[in-house]
């Protein structure tokens, strides 16, 4: 069955960095565009970044553009999100999925930006 397992979150101070990773299985990963999404408390899930099936980043949310970088490895079936210059407003649970989302959501990984 399809599995999306996110990891790499944690508590970081403003201005810090984190690298998130998502391990995908149960589907043909290499043919799908993939995205990172996030959901902050009390808010709807939002799209953070998208990468094409062949590895081209094509979209970043305005709020993260220039700070976050999405990448993927079609051999390891992973998609990553490098997050730099983190801000308190980046605090959320981060998820990966296809773009648009096709599969059920994984457990996500919590990112908390706080001093």
C-alpha positions, 0 to 999 in steps of 0.5 A: 500500500502507499506510504508517505513517511515524513521525518526531520522536523524538530524545534529550532530557533528563528534563523535556523535551518532544518532538512525534512525528508519524505520516504515514499513507497507503494506507487511509481514515485518517479512519474509523479510531481511531488509537493510539500504541504504544511498545516499550522494550528487552526489553519488549513493545509497549504502548499509549500513547494512543488517539484516535477517528476524529473526534478525541477522545482516549479513552485514555492509559496510566496512566504518561503520563496528564497528560503526553502529548497525542494529536491528529490531522489528518484532512485531512493524514492525520497523528496526533501525540503531544505528550510533556511532562515526559519521564522516562527510563522513556519511552525506547522506540521509538514507533509509530502504528497503528490501534486495535486495530492492523490494519496492519503496523508502521512503522519507528518513531521512537526516543525517548531520555530521558537526562541 
